[in-house]
């Protein structure tokens, strides 16, 4: 089911990109040609409104398939969060996340050289 929905979603995406690229640029947004030229592929007003309608339908279908894919993904694996995959251990017992990664087994803390405050010597 999910694979079929992904294939339909990709077909909608390709069709949506194609329909958007077929439309005539009326505002001249980036200043690239196509806005005022009379020799375009579809210059009739009826074709422009049909492309606008098809764009809206494809956008709604894209939105619907996106929601359906998100719902399917959430229902298929409800505990897919990264925090749910970590074993719960109490803190301070040496079995934290970083200790589970491996590496050195010995944990040593450096001893301070002396407890007296360092005083500058006047040479």
N, C-alpha and C positions, 0 to 999 in steps of 0.2 A: 504494500500500500504506500509506504513511504517513498520507495523508489519511483513508483508511477507518479506520485505527486511532485517529486523533484524534477522528473523529466518534463512534466507539464509546466512547472514553474520556469524551467530554462527555456522552453519554447515560447512562453509568454514574454520572457525577458528579451529574447532575440526579436520577436515581433514588435515589441514596444520600442526598442531601439530603432528598428527599421522605420516604423511609422513616424517617430519623432524626427528622424533624419529626412524623411520625405516632405515634411511640412515646410512651408515657405516662411522665412524669417521676416516678419512684418515690422518689428521694431528696430532691426539692425543692431541687435544687442552688442556684438563684438565688432561691428563694422565690416564683417566679412560679407562677401557678395551674396545675392539671393533676395535681398529685401525689395529693391525697386526694379529689378530687371524684368523685362517683359517676356523673355524667352525661357521661362521655367518649364518644368515637366508638367505640373498641374497648375494652371493659372485660373481655372474657373472657381467661382465663389462656392459653388456646390461641392466641388471636390475638397475644398479647404474645410468646409463644415463637416463633411463626411470623415475626413482625417482627424478632425478634432473629436468627433464622436467616438471613433475607433480608439483614439488615444485614451479617452476617458474610460472606455470599457476595458481596455487592456490594463490600465492602471488599477482599476477596481479588482480585476482578476489577479493581478500581481499582489495586491494587498491581501486578498482572501487566501491565496496560496501561501503567502508568507505567514499569515496567522495560523493556518492549518499545519504547516510544517513546524512552527514553534510549539503548538499544542501537542502534536505527535511526539516531538522530541522530549517534552516535559513528562508526558504520560509513559513513555517507554522506559525511561530511566529516572525515577523520581529522586534517587539519592546519588546524583552524579556530581554533587558539590565537592570541591577539593577538601573542605574541612570535614566532610562526612567520611572520607577515605582514610583519614589518619586515626590510628588507634588512640583511644582516650586513656591517658595515663595521668596520674597525679603529678603535680609539679614538685620538683625537688628530690625525686627518687633516682635521678640519673638516667631516666628513660625518656627524655624529651625528644623532640623532633630532630634536633641537631645530633644527638647521641645515636639515633637510629640510622644516620647516614653512614656510619662507619668511620674509619680512620684510626687515630691513636686511641688506645684503650686507657692510657694513663692520663690523668688530669692533674697537672701540677700547677700550683700557684707560686709565683716568685715571692721569696721571703724578702721583707725590707731589710736593707743593710743595717740600719740602726734606727732606734725610735727617737733619738735626740734630733732636734731641729738643726739644720745645717746653718752654721754661722760663717759669714765671710771672714777670711783671715786677712789681716792688714799687712801686706808685704811692703 
